[in-house]
Amino acid sequence: MRKIGRNKLSGHIVETEAYPPGDQAGHAYSGRTARNQSLFLAAGFAYVYFIYGTSYMLNVSAEAPGVGAGVLLRAIEPIDGIEIMKRLRGTAKVTDLARGPGRLAAALQIDLRLDGVDLCADGPLWLGTAVRDPARILMSPRVGITREVDRPLRFFEAASPFVSRPYPISPPVKNTS
């Protein structure tokens, strides 16, 4: 997933949130800007932004060119480069390395320099083939938004200790497996 020099950091994605076209909670809702232009690229590009003055967030563009939509990567289960992630995050607790979108970005050293990177091509950051089949996937409302709060667009592996919120804010809406 992330190459830093000779080191490879990777993880199994265990939690995401979708921000489809027309979603009032999505960064693309008000149209293309200098900040969100990566959301309007073809599917598979990184959209990285800085939020709350403390954290970077990594999204993947998810529509045809010109249509703004994305998927926020909320959590991964670390696989490769765990010792480096521990150092980058300043913690030894593996379940806390990339549990939450800000922690994920910090553990993988993701910042604005990676905004617009093609995640389907060889480079410093990419999406790879899953190393294992996902566990049962549940849906729930998204976390930490103020608009369209009840939409079940958060997807997470059931019972994974690596998700940002092991128990949904409200009961899961649907089992997609």
Contacts in CASP RR format, 6 or more apart in sequence:
PFRMAT RR
TARGET T0000
AUTHOR 0000-0000-0000
METHOD contacts of the structure
MODEL  1
MRKIGRNKLSGHIVETEAYPPGDQAGHAYSGRTARNQSLFLAAGFAYVYF
IYGTSYMLNVSAEAPGVGAGVLLRAIEPIDGIEIMKRLRGTAKVTDLARG
PGRLAAALQIDLRLDGVDLCADGPLWLGTAVRDPARILMSPRVGITREVD
RPLRFFEAASPFVSRPYPISPPVKNTS
1 9 0 8 1.000
1 10 0 8 1.000
1 11 0 8 1.000
1 76 0 8 1.000
1 108 0 8 1.000
1 125 0 8 1.000
1 126 0 8 1.000
1 127 0 8 1.000
1 128 0 8 1.000
2 8 0 8 1.000
2 9 0 8 1.000
2 10 0 8 1.000
2 108 0 8 1.000
2 109 0 8 1.000
2 110 0 8 1.000
2 124 0 8 1.000
2 125 0 8 1.000
3 9 0 8 1.000
3 123 0 8 1.000
3 124 0 8 1.000
3 125 0 8 1.000
4 84 0 8 1.000
4 109 0 8 1.000
4 124 0 8 1.000
7 81 0 8 1.000
7 84 0 8 1.000
8 80 0 8 1.000
8 81 0 8 1.000
9 78 0 8 1.000
9 80 0 8 1.000
9 81 0 8 1.000
9 84 0 8 1.000
9 85 0 8 1.000
9 107 0 8 1.000
9 108 0 8 1.000
9 109 0 8 1.000
10 78 0 8 1.000
10 79 0 8 1.000
10 80 0 8 1.000
10 81 0 8 1.000
11 76 0 8 1.000
11 77 0 8 1.000
11 78 0 8 1.000
11 79 0 8 1.000
11 80 0 8 1.000
11 98 0 8 1.000
11 131 0 8 1.000
12 76 0 8 1.000
12 77 0 8 1.000
12 79 0 8 1.000
12 130 0 8 1.000
12 131 0 8 1.000
12 132 0 8 1.000
12 134 0 8 1.000
13 73 0 8 1.000
13 75 0 8 1.000
13 76 0 8 1.000
14 75 0 8 1.000
14 76 0 8 1.000
14 77 0 8 1.000
14 134 0 8 1.000
14 156 0 8 1.000
14 157 0 8 1.000
14 160 0 8 1.000
14 162 0 8 1.000
14 163 0 8 1.000
15 73 0 8 1.000
15 74 0 8 1.000
15 75 0 8 1.000
15 100 0 8 1.000
15 154 0 8 1.000
15 155 0 8 1.000
15 156 0 8 1.000
15 157 0 8 1.000
15 160 0 8 1.000
15 162 0 8 1.000
15 163 0 8 1.000
15 164 0 8 1.000
16 71 0 8 1.000
16 72 0 8 1.000
16 73 0 8 1.000
16 74 0 8 1.000
16 154 0 8 1.000
16 155 0 8 1.000
16 156 0 8 1.000
17 71 0 8 1.000
17 72 0 8 1.000
17 74 0 8 1.000
17 142 0 8 1.000
17 143 0 8 1.000
17 153 0 8 1.000
17 154 0 8 1.000
17 155 0 8 1.000
18 62 0 8 1.000
18 69 0 8 1.000
18 70 0 8 1.000
18 71 0 8 1.000
18 72 0 8 1.000
18 153 0 8 1.000
18 155 0 8 1.000
19 25 0 8 1.000
19 26 0 8 1.000
19 27 0 8 1.000
19 28 0 8 1.000
19 59 0 8 1.000
19 69 0 8 1.000
19 70 0 8 1.000
19 71 0 8 1.000
19 72 0 8 1.000
19 153 0 8 1.000
20 62 0 8 1.000
20 69 0 8 1.000
20 70 0 8 1.000
20 153 0 8 1.000
21 28 0 8 1.000
21 63 0 8 1.000
21 67 0 8 1.000
21 68 0 8 1.000
21 69 0 8 1.000
22 28 0 8 1.000
22 29 0 8 1.000
22 69 0 8 1.000
23 29 0 8 1.000
23 69 0 8 1.000
23 148 0 8 1.000
23 151 0 8 1.000
23 153 0 8 1.000
24 147 0 8 1.000
24 148 0 8 1.000
25 142 0 8 1.000
25 145 0 8 1.000
25 146 0 8 1.000
25 147 0 8 1.000
25 148 0 8 1.000
25 149 0 8 1.000
25 151 0 8 1.000
26 70 0 8 1.000
27 35 0 8 1.000
27 36 0 8 1.000
27 39 0 8 1.000
27 47 0 8 1.000
27 49 0 8 1.000
27 59 0 8 1.000
28 36 0 8 1.000
28 39 0 8 1.000
28 40 0 8 1.000
28 68 0 8 1.000
28 69 0 8 1.000
28 70 0 8 1.000
31 68 0 8 1.000
32 39 0 8 1.000
32 40 0 8 1.000
32 66 0 8 1.000
32 68 0 8 1.000
35 49 0 8 1.000
36 47 0 8 1.000
36 49 0 8 1.000
36 68 0 8 1.000
38 45 0 8 1.000
38 46 0 8 1.000
38 47 0 8 1.000
38 48 0 8 1.000
38 61 0 8 1.000
38 115 0 8 1.000
38 116 0 8 1.000
39 47 0 8 1.000
39 59 0 8 1.000
39 61 0 8 1.000
39 68 0 8 1.000
39 69 0 8 1.000
39 70 0 8 1.000
40 61 0 8 1.000
40 65 0 8 1.000
40 66 0 8 1.000
40 67 0 8 1.000
40 68 0 8 1.000
41 61 0 8 1.000
41 65 0 8 1.000
41 66 0 8 1.000
41 116 0 8 1.000
42 61 0 8 1.000
42 64 0 8 1.000
42 65 0 8 1.000
43 60 0 8 1.000
43 61 0 8 1.000
43 62 0 8 1.000
43 63 0 8 1.000
43 64 0 8 1.000
44 60 0 8 1.000
44 61 0 8 1.000
44 62 0 8 1.000
44 118 0 8 1.000
44 119 0 8 1.000
44 120 0 8 1.000
44 127 0 8 1.000
45 60 0 8 1.000
45 61 0 8 1.000
45 116 0 8 1.000
45 117 0 8 1.000
45 118 0 8 1.000
45 119 0 8 1.000
46 58 0 8 1.000
46 59 0 8 1.000
46 60 0 8 1.000
46 61 0 8 1.000
46 114 0 8 1.000
46 115 0 8 1.000
46 116 0 8 1.000
46 117 0 8 1.000
46 119 0 8 1.000
46 125 0 8 1.000
47 58 0 8 1.000
47 59 0 8 1.000
47 60 0 8 1.000
47 61 0 8 1.000
47 70 0 8 1.000
47 115 0 8 1.000
47 116 0 8 1.000
48 56 0 8 1.000
48 57 0 8 1.000
48 58 0 8 1.000
48 59 0 8 1.000
48 105 0 8 1.000
48 110 0 8 1.000
48 111 0 8 1.000
48 112 0 8 1.000
48 114 0 8 1.000
48 115 0 8 1.000
48 116 0 8 1.000
49 56 0 8 1.000
49 57 0 8 1.000
49 59 0 8 1.000
49 112 0 8 1.000
49 115 0 8 1.000
50 56 0 8 1.000
50 57 0 8 1.000
50 111 0 8 1.000
50 112 0 8 1.000
51 57 0 8 1.000
55 101 0 8 1.000
55 102 0 8 1.000
55 105 0 8 1.000
55 106 0 8 1.000
56 102 0 8 1.000
56 105 0 8 1.000
56 106 0 8 1.000
56 110 0 8 1.000
56 111 0 8 1.000
56 112 0 8 1.000
57 72 0 8 1.000
57 101 0 8 1.000
57 102 0 8 1.000
57 105 0 8 1.000
58 72 0 8 1.000
58 73 0 8 1.000
58 101 0 8 1.000
58 104 0 8 1.000
58 105 0 8 1.000
58 108 0 8 1.000
58 110 0 8 1.000
58 114 0 8 1.000
59 70 0 8 1.000
59 71 0 8 1.000
59 72 0 8 1.000
59 73 0 8 1.000
60 70 0 8 1.000
60 71 0 8 1.000
60 73 0 8 1.000
60 119 0 8 1.000
60 127 0 8 1.000
61 68 0 8 1.000
61 69 0 8 1.000
61 70 0 8 1.000
62 69 0 8 1.000
62 70 0 8 1.000
62 71 0 8 1.000
63 69 0 8 1.000
63 70 0 8 1.000
72 101 0 8 1.000
73 101 0 8 1.000
73 104 0 8 1.000
74 100 0 8 1.000
74 101 0 8 1.000
74 104 0 8 1.000
74 143 0 8 1.000
74 154 0 8 1.000
74 156 0 8 1.000
74 163 0 8 1.000
74 164 0 8 1.000
75 98 0 8 1.000
75 99 0 8 1.000
75 100 0 8 1.000
75 101 0 8 1.000
75 103 0 8 1.000
75 104 0 8 1.000
75 156 0 8 1.000
75 160 0 8 1.000
75 162 0 8 1.000
75 163 0 8 1.000
75 164 0 8 1.000
76 98 0 8 1.000
76 104 0 8 1.000
76 107 0 8 1.000
76 162 0 8 1.000
77 98 0 8 1.000
77 160 0 8 1.000
77 162 0 8 1.000
78 85 0 8 1.000
78 94 0 8 1.000
78 97 0 8 1.000
78 98 0 8 1.000
78 107 0 8 1.000
78 162 0 8 1.000
79 131 0 8 1.000
82 94 0 8 1.000
82 97 0 8 1.000
85 97 0 8 1.000
85 98 0 8 1.000
85 107 0 8 1.000
85 108 0 8 1.000
86 92 0 8 1.000
86 94 0 8 1.000
86 97 0 8 1.000
88 106 0 8 1.000
88 107 0 8 1.000
88 108 0 8 1.000
88 109 0 8 1.000
89 96 0 8 1.000
89 97 0 8 1.000
89 103 0 8 1.000
89 106 0 8 1.000
89 107 0 8 1.000
91 97 0 8 1.000
95 161 0 8 1.000
95 162 0 8 1.000
96 103 0 8 1.000
97 103 0 8 1.000
97 107 0 8 1.000
98 104 0 8 1.000
98 107 0 8 1.000
98 108 0 8 1.000
98 162 0 8 1.000
99 162 0 8 1.000
99 163 0 8 1.000
99 164 0 8 1.000
100 164 0 8 1.000
101 164 0 8 1.000
103 164 0 8 1.000
104 110 0 8 1.000
105 111 0 8 1.000
108 125 0 8 1.000
110 125 0 8 1.000
114 124 0 8 1.000
114 125 0 8 1.000
117 123 0 8 1.000
117 124 0 8 1.000
117 125 0 8 1.000
119 125 0 8 1.000
119 126 0 8 1.000
119 127 0 8 1.000
120 126 0 8 1.000
120 127 0 8 1.000
134 157 0 8 1.000
134 177 0 8 1.000
135 157 0 8 1.000
135 158 0 8 1.000
135 159 0 8 1.000
135 160 0 8 1.000
136 157 0 8 1.000
136 158 0 8 1.000
136 159 0 8 1.000
136 175 0 8 1.000
136 177 0 8 1.000
137 155 0 8 1.000
137 156 0 8 1.000
137 157 0 8 1.000
137 158 0 8 1.000
137 175 0 8 1.000
137 176 0 8 1.000
137 177 0 8 1.000
138 155 0 8 1.000
138 156 0 8 1.000
138 157 0 8 1.000
138 158 0 8 1.000
138 168 0 8 1.000
138 172 0 8 1.000
138 173 0 8 1.000
138 174 0 8 1.000
138 175 0 8 1.000
138 176 0 8 1.000
139 152 0 8 1.000
139 153 0 8 1.000
139 154 0 8 1.000
139 155 0 8 1.000
139 172 0 8 1.000
139 173 0 8 1.000
139 174 0 8 1.000
139 175 0 8 1.000
139 176 0 8 1.000
140 152 0 8 1.000
140 154 0 8 1.000
140 156 0 8 1.000
140 168 0 8 1.000
140 169 0 8 1.000
140 170 0 8 1.000
140 171 0 8 1.000
140 172 0 8 1.000
140 173 0 8 1.000
141 149 0 8 1.000
141 150 0 8 1.000
141 151 0 8 1.000
141 152 0 8 1.000
141 153 0 8 1.000
141 154 0 8 1.000
141 168 0 8 1.000
141 169 0 8 1.000
141 170 0 8 1.000
141 173 0 8 1.000
142 149 0 8 1.000
142 151 0 8 1.000
142 153 0 8 1.000
142 154 0 8 1.000
143 154 0 8 1.000
143 164 0 8 1.000
143 165 0 8 1.000
143 169 0 8 1.000
152 173 0 8 1.000
152 174 0 8 1.000
154 168 0 8 1.000
155 176 0 8 1.000
156 163 0 8 1.000
156 165 0 8 1.000
156 168 0 8 1.000
157 163 0 8 1.000
158 172 0 8 1.000
158 175 0 8 1.000
159 166 0 8 1.000
160 166 0 8 1.000
END
